[in-house]
Amino acid sequence: MERDYNSFNIPSRYFSSGPGNFRDVNQNRRNDLYFFPFVKDFNVKLFFSLIQADGQNPLNVQPPLFHMDENQKQILEYVKPSLRDKIESQLSEFAPSTIYTLLKDNEKQLTISPDELFSKILENSSMTYEANFAEGYWVDHWTYNVDLLENYVSIYPDKVKELLLDNSYRYFYSPVFVEPRSEKYCLTKDKKIRQYGAIDLKKLAKKCKDTHFDINKTSWLKDKEGKVINVNLASKIFNLILVKFSTLDNQQLGIEMECEKPGWNDAMNGLPGILGSSLDETIELLRLVNFALEYFPVIKDEDILVLSEQKEFFEKISSALNTFVEENYNSRMAYYEKATSSREEFRKSLADCSNGKFETISVKSMTDFLLKAKDLLTDSIKRAKKVGEGIIPTYLYYDVVKYEKLKHKTHLGFDAVDIKEYKLHTLPLFLEGSARLLKLGKEFANKEEYQKIKESNLYDKKLHIYKTCADLEDATFEIGRIHAFTKGWLERECNFLHMSYKYLLGLLKAGLYEEYYEELKTNFVAYMDPNVYGRSPLENSSFIVPTCNPDEKLHGQGFFARLTGANAEVMNMLNIMFVGEKVFTIDEGKLTLNLTPKLKGEMFNEDNIASYKLFDKTELIYHNENRLDTYGENIVLTYKVNGKTYDKIQGQLAEDIRNKKIERIDIFIGK
């Protein structure tokens, strides 16, 4: 589950782990707490710490390293002298796999067991996250942090204040900065306006050489004295919202692909160059804003410390937004110019370090801004649906109507330009926009759009499966390598299980339960005919060939272009089906078990039972004598634990469940 797609390496050692790409590791860990609640905020802290102050993040996430201080090395008394120097040389910086393998291989040189000594070493060591820039900035990576937040509060709703005010977060630092528009908006030789050279590799190489910066090492944002900046999570969330909100395109529809990488669909790698933007990230930004509005009230009496550079950025964006709202969103290009320029100035101020000065923003001021941001984002999504004639368009791009040539050339040697007016274009439909939109719930998700998608070219009406995108034949080749693929192969117009499962998950999260269970029958490989699918129906493939592919013999077959992220989506669906989206809530001031299963009556066995193991420990045995759909109206759950019957599980018993002290819960479903 840790690695989906990319080149990967696992050393042959105990507790072994290898590097992974930010997106892959992040989205696969969203389910961790449903199985291992002891993980707590580890993933939230890891992936939010790796968010840079400029809103970007490193690609390569490495296994964490541990460090033991000199004053803790009395622990070596458990090691015989012949081995002591070798182990001591490792302890200033070590991976758990390395040190444990060393202990196991030299067990006879220890006076206690390897497990005991390993435990003592870890207890007396500190941990650091490790990552490096690697190769680029993708527009979507930060969005998976929203899932980590939502799943944390599903298990630990009583720890939200503690989570938000934890002051041990940092900003990952890289000298790789997105160039301003004046260095990447250019006039090509064939007289087209394009966005090329969002990262200046020559400037980067010179900076690393001049400052002796190792881009392959982990680094954190520091002040002028070289001290690492620490902030709390609330501050990081708000800064991330500010940066991403400032990247809305000139029509405030999609989030600009301001760097050289697209989003989840890597094969759209040409889209940034033609001034592309994506509604996927607009939707996810609204999710993050909604999270902040829901949970920031628990810290409403706090003033949140932010860097002075961030405070200035906030004031500029807030001022521009207030004017934009007062003008009823009429001055779109003027707002875009103010927001984008403010972001460029903000990034420039942190290019080397922070000045280290902190200022405060009240939670009330944050909330006032967030409410206006929510209104604008909501308006953006509704306008986008009109552009898509009822279906949210995933990708947009812009032609340039008016521009002025600047007096300099970009670092790639093109004439630099200042764009004055844009013309909007939409690409053919992609499933991703609708899959993400469903996660916003009933305000945006409805049966009408679901039906429109089934009637569109996104749906294979013969195989009854969903495709990653509609027909791309008339789309420009500049969108990227996706256009070079055969129709119905890889990301082009095929059934990429990872995305079709994201769409199924969206139906479930949006409360379209009947539609969800209907789609499972033809889209879930467990229900497919192995003779057509071509492999075990217990195995998710990478993609399934639809009927638009010219080779009829391949229709319905599953292929592995790479391993698949579909497995993470399956786990997410199963968790919601059996326990719901918020396993615990706070009710009457007490921690409360909040099971809200979404099971169809026909899923229960001949004994009218369905079961699920929560936290890898507690058997949840659902008894459904009348085979009711558990998502139906007026459903009542009664719990039996250790021989006692409860209408509601609260307080200590709820905590015992979370702490894996309860072996079994029988749940009786009735009306």
KOLFI-33062 format. One record per residue (C-alpha): x, y, z; residue number from 1. Coordinates in nm, 3 decimals. Layout:
N
east; north; up; k
X; Y; Z; NUM
...
This chain:
671
east; north; up; k
0.000; 0.000; 0.000; 1
0.290; 0.238; 0.053; 2
0.400; 0.239; -0.308; 3
0.180; 0.256; -0.610; 4
0.360; 0.362; -0.919; 5
0.714; 0.480; -0.916; 6
1.065; 0.339; -0.897; 7
1.096; 0.197; -0.551; 8
1.356; 0.031; -0.335; 9
1.316; -0.166; -0.013; 10
1.642; -0.277; 0.153; 11
1.650; -0.633; 0.287; 12
1.645; -0.536; 0.655; 13
1.405; -0.556; 0.949; 14
1.152; -0.269; 0.972; 15
1.251; -0.190; 0.617; 16
1.097; 0.095; 0.424; 17
1.191; 0.292; 0.119; 18
1.120; 0.629; -0.038; 19
0.788; 0.712; -0.202; 20
0.632; 0.999; -0.390; 21
0.439; 1.251; -0.179; 22
0.103; 1.190; -0.348; 23
0.124; 0.810; -0.341; 24
0.225; 0.768; 0.021; 25
-0.012; 1.042; 0.136; 26
-0.331; 0.913; -0.021; 27
-0.255; 0.555; 0.084; 28
-0.226; 0.655; 0.449; 29
-0.570; 0.813; 0.474; 30
-0.708; 0.483; 0.610; 31
-0.438; 0.417; 0.871; 32
-0.636; 0.524; 1.177; 33
-0.922; 0.285; 1.105; 34
-0.677; 0.001; 1.162; 35
-0.404; 0.149; 1.380; 36
-0.532; 0.434; 1.599; 37
-0.193; 0.454; 1.776; 38
-0.065; 0.631; 1.462; 39
-0.261; 0.936; 1.590; 40
-0.139; 1.260; 1.426; 41
0.181; 1.115; 1.277; 42
0.064; 1.138; 0.915; 43
-0.096; 1.480; 0.962; 44
0.229; 1.611; 1.110; 45
0.447; 1.450; 0.844; 46
0.261; 1.575; 0.539; 47
0.175; 1.919; 0.673; 48
0.535; 1.969; 0.785; 49
0.644; 1.894; 0.429; 50
0.423; 2.173; 0.294; 51
0.646; 2.471; 0.215; 52
0.561; 2.829; 0.304; 53
0.500; 2.891; -0.067; 54
0.239; 2.614; -0.078; 55
0.453; 2.363; -0.268; 56
0.600; 2.037; -0.136; 57
0.890; 1.800; -0.206; 58
0.820; 1.498; -0.424; 59
1.039; 1.238; -0.256; 60
0.931; 1.133; 0.095; 61
1.200; 0.930; 0.270; 62
1.174; 0.706; 0.577; 63
1.226; 0.910; 0.897; 64
1.561; 0.913; 1.072; 65
1.629; 0.894; 1.446; 66
1.894; 1.079; 1.645; 67
2.035; 1.005; 1.989; 68
2.201; 1.280; 2.193; 69
2.541; 1.220; 2.351; 70
2.394; 1.236; 2.703; 71
2.168; 0.941; 2.626; 72
2.441; 0.704; 2.519; 73
2.468; 0.541; 2.860; 74
2.236; 0.295; 2.693; 75
2.552; 0.135; 2.550; 76
2.608; -0.037; 2.886; 77
2.386; -0.314; 2.744; 78
2.638; -0.371; 2.463; 79
2.960; -0.567; 2.511; 80
3.281; -0.367; 2.449; 81
3.363; -0.553; 2.126; 82
3.050; -0.411; 1.958; 83
3.011; -0.082; 2.146; 84
3.208; 0.142; 1.906; 85
3.023; 0.009; 1.602; 86
2.681; 0.078; 1.750; 87
2.781; 0.415; 1.893; 88
2.895; 0.528; 1.549; 89
2.540; 0.467; 1.421; 90
2.338; 0.641; 1.691; 91
2.382; 1.007; 1.598; 92
2.164; 0.942; 1.292; 93
2.005; 0.609; 1.210; 94
1.715; 0.436; 1.041; 95
1.529; 0.186; 1.263; 96
1.583; -0.087; 1.004; 97
1.960; -0.037; 1.010; 98
2.007; -0.037; 1.385; 99
1.769; -0.328; 1.450; 100
1.938; -0.542; 1.185; 101
2.272; -0.466; 1.349; 102
2.138; -0.569; 1.690; 103
1.985; -0.892; 1.558; 104
2.300; -0.988; 1.370; 105
2.510; -0.939; 1.686; 106
2.270; -1.070; 1.947; 107
2.544; -1.252; 2.140; 108
2.722; -0.923; 2.199; 109
2.425; -0.781; 2.395; 110
2.338; -0.827; 2.761; 111
1.963; -0.787; 2.695; 112
1.753; -0.900; 2.402; 113
1.774; -0.707; 2.071; 114
1.406; -0.612; 2.106; 115
1.458; -0.466; 2.453; 116
1.764; -0.267; 2.351; 117
1.598; -0.150; 2.029; 118
1.304; -0.022; 2.234; 119
1.535; 0.163; 2.473; 120
1.724; 0.321; 2.184; 121
1.406; 0.451; 2.023; 122
1.271; 0.578; 2.357; 123
1.584; 0.785; 2.404; 124
1.601; 0.920; 2.049; 125
1.430; 1.199; 1.858; 126
1.284; 1.158; 1.510; 127
1.311; 1.379; 1.203; 128
1.112; 1.366; 0.881; 129
1.316; 1.325; 0.565; 130
1.235; 1.438; 0.211; 131
1.385; 1.610; -0.091; 132
1.270; 1.813; -0.388; 133
1.343; 1.542; -0.651; 134
1.194; 1.678; -0.974; 135
0.899; 1.913; -0.961; 136
0.584; 2.059; -0.808; 137
0.245; 1.900; -0.885; 138
-0.072; 2.103; -0.854; 139
-0.265; 1.840; -0.656; 140
-0.027; 1.701; -0.393; 141
-0.150; 1.915; -0.103; 142
-0.512; 1.805; -0.156; 143
-0.459; 1.466; 0.007; 144
-0.375; 1.642; 0.334; 145
-0.746; 1.724; 0.360; 146
-0.828; 1.352; 0.382; 147
-0.572; 1.310; 0.661; 148
-0.739; 1.588; 0.861; 149
-1.089; 1.451; 0.811; 150
-0.988; 1.101; 0.911; 151
-0.802; 1.224; 1.219; 152
-1.108; 1.406; 1.353; 153
-1.317; 1.097; 1.273; 154
-1.117; 0.902; 1.531; 155
-0.997; 1.181; 1.763; 156
-1.271; 1.449; 1.775; 157
-1.173; 1.520; 2.136; 158
-0.817; 1.610; 2.034; 159
-0.889; 1.879; 1.774; 160
-0.775; 2.176; 1.983; 161
-0.457; 1.995; 2.077; 162
-0.399; 1.911; 1.711; 163
-0.449; 2.266; 1.582; 164
-0.235; 2.433; 1.848; 165
0.056; 2.187; 1.835; 166
0.353; 2.420; 1.781; 167
0.599; 2.160; 1.651; 168
0.522; 2.203; 1.281; 169
0.781; 2.334; 1.038; 170
0.794; 2.449; 0.677; 171
0.994; 2.232; 0.443; 172
1.243; 2.449; 0.257; 173
1.376; 2.414; -0.095; 174
1.557; 2.677; -0.303; 175
1.334; 2.573; -0.595; 176
1.080; 2.852; -0.637; 177
0.812; 2.902; -0.900; 178
0.916; 3.187; -1.123; 179
0.693; 3.497; -1.148; 180
0.484; 3.549; -1.460; 181
0.743; 3.787; -1.604; 182
0.988; 3.497; -1.625; 183
0.761; 3.221; -1.758; 184
0.487; 3.389; -1.970; 185
0.648; 3.404; -2.312; 186
0.602; 3.449; -2.685; 187
0.716; 3.140; -2.875; 188
0.872; 3.137; -3.220; 189
0.536; 3.044; -3.372; 190
0.379; 3.350; -3.205; 191
0.191; 3.166; -2.931; 192
0.174; 3.275; -2.570; 193
0.281; 2.993; -2.343; 194
0.395; 2.929; -1.985; 195
0.739; 2.773; -2.011; 196
1.024; 2.761; -1.762; 197
0.831; 2.785; -1.434; 198
1.150; 2.662; -1.267; 199
1.484; 2.818; -1.362; 200
1.723; 2.523; -1.339; 201
2.034; 2.733; -1.413; 202
1.948; 2.977; -1.135; 203
1.885; 2.683; -0.904; 204
2.220; 2.522; -0.984; 205
2.404; 2.850; -0.926; 206
2.226; 2.911; -0.596; 207
2.307; 2.563; -0.469; 208
2.671; 2.608; -0.571; 209
2.705; 2.954; -0.416; 210
2.538; 2.858; -0.087; 211
2.664; 2.497; -0.072; 212
2.300; 2.386; -0.047; 213
2.245; 2.012; -0.100; 214
1.909; 1.980; -0.271; 215
1.905; 1.607; -0.199; 216
1.901; 1.667; 0.177; 217
1.614; 1.758; 0.407; 218
1.596; 2.127; 0.495; 219
1.354; 2.351; 0.686; 220
1.268; 2.719; 0.660; 221
1.491; 2.921; 0.894; 222
1.521; 3.278; 1.016; 223
1.817; 3.507; 0.944; 224
2.010; 3.362; 1.237; 225
1.970; 3.009; 1.105; 226
1.707; 2.899; 1.357; 227
1.437; 2.665; 1.227; 228
1.087; 2.822; 1.222; 229
0.821; 2.642; 1.427; 230
0.448; 2.712; 1.392; 231
0.124; 2.542; 1.488; 232
-0.101; 2.346; 1.253; 233
-0.374; 2.612; 1.245; 234
-0.118; 2.858; 1.112; 235
-0.003; 2.610; 0.846; 236
-0.357; 2.532; 0.734; 237
-0.443; 2.900; 0.702; 238
-0.124; 2.978; 0.510; 239
-0.193; 2.690; 0.271; 240
-0.546; 2.820; 0.211; 241
-0.411; 3.170; 0.142; 242
-0.155; 3.052; -0.111; 243
-0.390; 2.820; -0.297; 244
-0.673; 3.074; -0.292; 245
-0.437; 3.322; -0.458; 246
-0.376; 3.075; -0.743; 247
-0.732; 3.084; -0.876; 248
-0.716; 3.159; -1.248; 249
-0.817; 3.485; -1.412; 250
-1.185; 3.383; -1.411; 251
-1.166; 3.245; -1.055; 252
-1.270; 2.902; -1.180; 253
-0.979; 2.660; -1.166; 254
-0.654; 2.660; -0.972; 255
-0.372; 2.754; -1.206; 256
-0.111; 2.497; -1.300; 257
0.146; 2.762; -1.219; 258
0.438; 2.523; -1.219; 259
0.540; 2.266; -1.478; 260
0.346; 1.967; -1.346; 261
-0.026; 1.880; -1.373; 262
-0.234; 1.700; -1.111; 263
-0.330; 1.335; -1.052; 264
-0.346; 1.267; -1.424; 265
0.026; 1.295; -1.500; 266
-0.037; 1.232; -1.869; 267
-0.180; 1.585; -1.895; 268
0.178; 1.709; -1.872; 269
0.138; 1.967; -2.149; 270
-0.153; 2.146; -1.988; 271
0.057; 2.380; -1.766; 272
0.227; 2.513; -2.080; 273
-0.101; 2.625; -2.239; 274
-0.204; 2.817; -1.926; 275
-0.411; 2.533; -1.786; 276
-0.607; 2.530; -1.465; 277
-0.802; 2.264; -1.279; 278
-1.135; 2.255; -1.099; 279
-1.013; 1.952; -0.901; 280
-0.803; 2.170; -0.675; 281
-1.073; 2.439; -0.650; 282
-1.303; 2.172; -0.508; 283
-1.037; 2.048; -0.268; 284
-0.962; 2.402; -0.154; 285
-1.328; 2.444; -0.065; 286
-1.306; 2.120; 0.136; 287
-1.007; 2.259; 0.328; 288
-1.188; 2.590; 0.387; 289
-1.492; 2.396; 0.514; 290
-1.269; 2.200; 0.751; 291
-1.119; 2.520; 0.891; 292
-1.462; 2.678; 0.935; 293
-1.590; 2.370; 1.117; 294
-1.296; 2.320; 1.352; 295
-1.131; 2.659; 1.402; 296
-1.411; 2.757; 1.647; 297
-1.248; 2.527; 1.907; 298
-0.957; 2.775; 1.911; 299
-1.172; 3.087; 1.870; 300
-1.017; 3.258; 2.174; 301
-0.665; 3.221; 2.037; 302
-0.452; 3.464; 1.840; 303
-0.257; 3.260; 1.588; 304
0.111; 3.344; 1.537; 305
0.219; 3.380; 1.176; 306
0.536; 3.507; 1.016; 307
0.531; 3.879; 0.938; 308
0.566; 3.793; 0.569; 309
0.248; 3.584; 0.596; 310
0.064; 3.860; 0.780; 311
0.146; 4.105; 0.501; 312
0.037; 3.849; 0.240; 313
-0.291; 3.791; 0.427; 314
-0.364; 4.163; 0.445; 315
-0.308; 4.206; 0.072; 316
-0.525; 3.908; -0.027; 317
-0.793; 4.003; 0.223; 318
-0.803; 4.361; 0.094; 319
-0.826; 4.244; -0.268; 320
-1.102; 3.997; -0.180; 321
-1.303; 4.259; 0.011; 322
-1.293; 4.492; -0.290; 323
-1.384; 4.204; -0.523; 324
-1.685; 4.114; -0.307; 325
-1.800; 4.477; -0.286; 326
-1.790; 4.495; -0.665; 327
-2.003; 4.178; -0.694; 328
-1.719; 3.982; -0.856; 329
-1.720; 4.214; -1.159; 330
-1.349; 4.302; -1.164; 331
-1.213; 3.952; -1.224; 332
-0.895; 4.048; -1.405; 333
-0.816; 4.324; -1.154; 334
-0.860; 4.085; -0.861; 335
-0.650; 3.821; -1.034; 336
-0.370; 4.070; -1.089; 337
-0.369; 4.176; -0.722; 338
-0.383; 3.821; -0.588; 339
-0.113; 3.687; -0.820; 340
0.121; 3.979; -0.764; 341
0.079; 3.944; -0.388; 342
0.172; 3.577; -0.407; 343
0.477; 3.650; -0.619; 344
0.593; 3.915; -0.370; 345
0.530; 3.676; -0.080; 346
0.737; 3.402; -0.238; 347
1.020; 3.641; -0.312; 348
1.028; 3.748; 0.054; 349
1.092; 3.387; 0.162; 350
1.324; 3.282; -0.118; 351
1.623; 3.247; 0.117; 352
1.485; 3.262; 0.470; 353
1.227; 3.435; 0.688; 354
1.303; 3.748; 0.887; 355
1.188; 3.541; 1.186; 356
0.942; 3.799; 1.314; 357
0.600; 3.677; 1.424; 358
0.271; 3.862; 1.431; 359
-0.080; 3.753; 1.525; 360
-0.402; 3.702; 1.334; 361
-0.714; 3.647; 1.539; 362
-0.924; 3.341; 1.463; 363
-1.215; 3.581; 1.409; 364
-1.022; 3.758; 1.130; 365
-0.934; 3.422; 0.980; 366
-1.297; 3.313; 0.996; 367
-1.421; 3.633; 0.833; 368
-1.181; 3.573; 0.545; 369
-1.269; 3.202; 0.521; 370
-1.641; 3.278; 0.492; 371
-1.579; 3.511; 0.199; 372
-1.343; 3.260; 0.043; 373
-1.609; 2.990; 0.077; 374
-1.867; 3.207; -0.098; 375
-1.631; 3.280; -0.386; 376
-1.526; 2.915; -0.425; 377
-1.889; 2.804; -0.415; 378
-1.970; 3.057; -0.685; 379
-1.671; 2.934; -0.887; 380
-1.790; 2.574; -0.881; 381
-2.148; 2.665; -0.970; 382
-2.031; 2.881; -1.262; 383
-1.803; 2.600; -1.377; 384
-2.096; 2.357; -1.383; 385
-2.281; 2.599; -1.611; 386
-1.977; 2.610; -1.840; 387
-1.985; 2.228; -1.843; 388
-2.362; 2.224; -1.911; 389
-2.442; 2.049; -1.586; 390
-2.121; 1.845; -1.545; 391
-1.822; 1.998; -1.372; 392
-1.536; 2.044; -1.623; 393
-1.212; 1.908; -1.482; 394
-0.964; 2.105; -1.692; 395
-0.961; 2.454; -1.843; 396
-0.703; 2.635; -2.050; 397
-0.671; 2.987; -2.183; 398
-0.581; 3.150; -2.511; 399
-0.436; 3.499; -2.486; 400
-0.639; 3.774; -2.654; 401
-0.425; 4.076; -2.556; 402
-0.070; 4.103; -2.433; 403
0.224; 4.341; -2.417; 404
0.577; 4.236; -2.499; 405
0.818; 4.316; -2.216; 406
1.172; 4.446; -2.268; 407
1.352; 4.134; -2.151; 408
1.372; 3.769; -2.243; 409
1.287; 3.482; -2.010; 410
1.561; 3.254; -1.881; 411
1.476; 3.014; -2.167; 412
1.544; 3.288; -2.423; 413
1.185; 3.368; -2.522; 414
1.039; 3.719; -2.533; 415
0.866; 3.784; -2.200; 416
0.506; 3.908; -2.212; 417
0.247; 4.064; -1.983; 418
-0.096; 3.912; -2.049; 419
-0.386; 4.157; -2.048; 420
-0.683; 3.946; -2.158; 421
-0.762; 3.575; -2.174; 422
-1.014; 3.357; -2.356; 423
-1.148; 3.051; -2.173; 424
-1.154; 2.701; -2.325; 425
-1.266; 2.373; -2.171; 426
-1.129; 2.030; -2.249; 427
-1.352; 1.726; -2.304; 428
-1.494; 1.580; -1.984; 429
-1.274; 1.400; -1.733; 430
-1.419; 1.188; -1.451; 431
-1.189; 1.332; -1.185; 432
-1.374; 1.661; -1.143; 433
-1.703; 1.485; -1.073; 434
-1.535; 1.231; -0.843; 435
-1.393; 1.511; -0.630; 436
-1.708; 1.722; -0.644; 437
-1.913; 1.441; -0.489; 438
-1.702; 1.470; -0.173; 439
-1.851; 1.814; -0.109; 440
-2.186; 1.652; -0.034; 441
-2.547; 1.720; -0.120; 442
-2.511; 2.092; -0.195; 443
-2.313; 2.001; -0.507; 444
-2.391; 1.634; -0.567; 445
-2.723; 1.526; -0.712; 446
-2.881; 1.249; -0.915; 447
-2.921; 1.479; -1.214; 448
-2.546; 1.519; -1.263; 449
-2.495; 1.148; -1.195; 450
-2.742; 1.069; -1.474; 451
-2.580; 1.321; -1.710; 452
-2.245; 1.149; -1.660; 453
-2.398; 0.810; -1.744; 454
-2.539; 0.958; -2.063; 455
-2.207; 1.120; -2.155; 456
-1.897; 0.985; -2.325; 457
-1.748; 0.920; -1.979; 458
-1.957; 0.602; -1.956; 459
-1.904; 0.287; -2.160; 460
-2.262; 0.182; -2.226; 461
-2.170; -0.170; -2.336; 462
-1.939; -0.268; -2.047; 463
-2.119; -0.035; -1.800; 464
-1.792; 0.106; -1.669; 465
-1.662; 0.460; -1.633; 466
-1.376; 0.605; -1.832; 467
-1.106; 0.842; -1.714; 468
-1.202; 1.091; -1.984; 469
-1.423; 1.143; -2.286; 470
-1.310; 1.141; -2.650; 471
-0.994; 1.352; -2.690; 472
-0.969; 1.334; -3.068; 473
-1.046; 1.703; -3.118; 474
-0.834; 1.824; -2.827; 475
-0.503; 1.994; -2.897; 476
-0.195; 1.771; -2.882; 477
-0.042; 2.029; -2.649; 478
-0.240; 1.892; -2.354; 479
0.030; 1.628; -2.313; 480
0.131; 1.269; -2.376; 481
-0.224; 1.148; -2.306; 482
-0.308; 1.243; -2.664; 483
-0.037; 1.012; -2.796; 484
-0.192; 0.701; -2.640; 485
-0.429; 0.476; -2.830; 486
-0.794; 0.539; -2.750; 487
-0.900; 0.329; -2.452; 488
-0.543; 0.267; -2.336; 489
-0.364; 0.396; -2.027; 490
-0.501; 0.734; -1.914; 491
-0.669; 0.805; -2.248; 492
-1.039; 0.719; -2.239; 493
-0.988; 0.399; -2.042; 494
-1.127; 0.266; -1.716; 495
-0.844; 0.359; -1.481; 496
-0.955; 0.174; -1.168; 497
-0.799; 0.426; -0.934; 498
-1.019; 0.702; -1.079; 499
-1.337; 0.502; -1.133; 500
-1.310; 0.385; -0.772; 501
-1.264; 0.746; -0.664; 502
-1.592; 0.817; -0.839; 503
-1.763; 0.525; -0.661; 504
-1.623; 0.651; -0.331; 505
-1.765; 0.992; -0.415; 506
-2.112; 0.846; -0.469; 507
-2.088; 0.685; -0.126; 508
-1.966; 1.002; 0.046; 509
-2.238; 1.206; -0.126; 510
-2.515; 0.983; 0.011; 511
-2.614; 0.841; -0.330; 512
-2.630; 0.493; -0.181; 513
-2.864; 0.322; -0.426; 514
-2.660; 0.456; -0.717; 515
-2.340; 0.344; -0.546; 516
-2.456; -0.015; -0.501; 517
-2.590; -0.027; -0.856; 518
-2.251; 0.083; -0.992; 519
-2.062; -0.174; -0.783; 520
-2.224; -0.453; -0.986; 521
-2.036; -0.357; -1.303; 522
-1.743; -0.143; -1.185; 523
-1.611; -0.343; -0.890; 524
-1.375; -0.615; -1.019; 525
-1.502; -0.858; -0.752; 526
-1.825; -0.879; -0.955; 527
-1.662; -0.906; -1.298; 528
-1.648; -1.219; -1.515; 529
-1.289; -1.349; -1.487; 530
-1.311; -1.479; -1.844; 531
-1.359; -1.122; -1.965; 532
-1.150; -0.945; -1.701; 533
-0.863; -1.182; -1.773; 534
-0.737; -1.217; -1.417; 535
-0.857; -1.295; -1.066; 536
-1.157; -1.083; -0.959; 537
-0.981; -1.053; -0.620; 538
-0.710; -0.841; -0.784; 539
-0.745; -0.476; -0.883; 540
-0.564; -0.411; -1.208; 541
-0.432; -0.075; -1.321; 542
-0.684; -0.018; -1.599; 543
-0.958; -0.196; -1.793; 544
-0.988; -0.156; -2.169; 545
-1.322; -0.001; -2.277; 546
-1.502; -0.054; -2.606; 547
-1.359; 0.263; -2.766; 548
-1.028; 0.075; -2.803; 549
-0.979; -0.041; -3.163; 550
-0.884; -0.397; -3.057; 551
-1.212; -0.573; -2.972; 552
-1.027; -0.872; -2.822; 553
-0.905; -0.647; -2.539; 554
-1.243; -0.505; -2.438; 555
-1.310; -0.562; -2.068; 556
-0.960; -0.692; -1.991; 557
-0.757; -0.561; -1.700; 558
-0.392; -0.462; -1.743; 559
-0.106; -0.358; -1.518; 560
0.077; -0.057; -1.655; 561
0.196; -0.016; -1.297; 562
0.064; -0.104; -0.955; 563
-0.266; 0.057; -0.868; 564
-0.394; 0.312; -0.620; 565
-0.737; 0.147; -0.646; 566
-0.663; -0.054; -0.331; 567
-0.661; 0.259; -0.113; 568
-1.002; 0.356; -0.257; 569
-1.141; 0.009; -0.178; 570
-1.026; 0.033; 0.183; 571
-1.182; 0.378; 0.212; 572
-1.513; 0.251; 0.071; 573
-1.519; -0.049; 0.305; 574
-1.453; 0.170; 0.607; 575
-1.744; 0.399; 0.522; 576
-1.972; 0.106; 0.439; 577
-1.912; -0.059; 0.777; 578
-1.855; 0.227; 1.021; 579
-1.935; 0.557; 0.845; 580
-1.723; 0.870; 0.806; 581
-1.711; 0.978; 1.171; 582
-1.639; 0.681; 1.394; 583
-1.641; 0.898; 1.705; 584
-1.810; 1.229; 1.783; 585
-1.848; 1.448; 2.090; 586
-2.200; 1.423; 2.233; 587
-2.303; 1.578; 2.564; 588
-1.936; 1.661; 2.613; 589
-1.839; 1.294; 2.597; 590
-1.654; 1.084; 2.343; 591
-1.926; 0.885; 2.166; 592
-1.910; 0.588; 1.932; 593
-2.092; 0.698; 1.617; 594
-2.129; 0.395; 1.391; 595
-2.331; 0.485; 1.080; 596
-2.296; 0.183; 0.848; 597
-2.406; 0.214; 0.485; 598
-2.475; -0.153; 0.415; 599
-2.732; -0.285; 0.175; 600
-2.961; -0.551; 0.319; 601
-2.862; -0.808; 0.058; 602
-2.500; -0.795; 0.180; 603
-2.583; -0.988; 0.498; 604
-2.523; -1.364; 0.498; 605
-2.768; -1.648; 0.553; 606
-2.753; -1.582; 0.927; 607
-2.834; -1.214; 0.863; 608
-2.485; -1.114; 0.982; 609
-2.208; -0.895; 0.840; 610
-1.883; -0.830; 1.024; 611
-1.588; -0.594; 1.019; 612
-1.275; -0.564; 1.231; 613
-1.224; -0.213; 1.367; 614
-0.874; -0.105; 1.471; 615
-0.743; -0.448; 1.379; 616
-0.888; -0.565; 1.709; 617
-1.261; -0.518; 1.771; 618
-1.502; -0.743; 1.582; 619
-1.814; -0.550; 1.486; 620
-2.089; -0.807; 1.432; 621
-2.394; -0.652; 1.266; 622
-2.719; -0.846; 1.317; 623
-2.989; -0.757; 1.063; 624
-3.283; -0.993; 1.109; 625
-3.505; -0.802; 0.865; 626
-3.225; -0.736; 0.615; 627
-3.281; -0.363; 0.626; 628
-3.063; -0.123; 0.431; 629
-2.866; 0.036; 0.713; 630
-2.869; 0.373; 0.535; 631
-3.249; 0.375; 0.531; 632
-3.471; 0.608; 0.728; 633
-3.531; 0.565; 1.102; 634
-3.259; 0.301; 1.144; 635
-3.177; 0.234; 1.511; 636
-2.863; 0.059; 1.636; 637
-2.846; -0.127; 1.967; 638
-2.508; -0.236; 2.104; 639
-2.413; -0.536; 2.316; 640
-2.069; -0.530; 2.481; 641
-1.945; -0.779; 2.741; 642
-2.299; -0.900; 2.804; 643
-2.447; -0.551; 2.855; 644
-2.685; -0.374; 2.616; 645
-2.647; -0.005; 2.528; 646
-2.846; 0.242; 2.321; 647
-2.542; 0.468; 2.311; 648
-2.175; 0.402; 2.381; 649
-2.003; 0.697; 2.546; 650
-1.725; 0.799; 2.780; 651
-1.488; 0.538; 2.912; 652
-1.635; 0.253; 2.708; 653
-1.589; 0.454; 2.389; 654
-1.229; 0.524; 2.490; 655
-1.174; 0.155; 2.564; 656
-1.286; 0.074; 2.210; 657
-1.047; 0.331; 2.065; 658
-0.769; 0.195; 2.287; 659
-0.830; -0.157; 2.150; 660
-0.949; -0.300; 2.481; 661
-1.277; -0.441; 2.350; 662
-1.274; -0.770; 2.157; 663
-1.627; -0.770; 2.019; 664
-1.936; -0.555; 1.977; 665
-2.268; -0.698; 1.862; 666
-2.482; -0.440; 1.686; 667
-2.850; -0.502; 1.628; 668
-3.017; -0.317; 1.341; 669
-3.382; -0.223; 1.367; 670
-3.635; 0.054; 1.326; 671
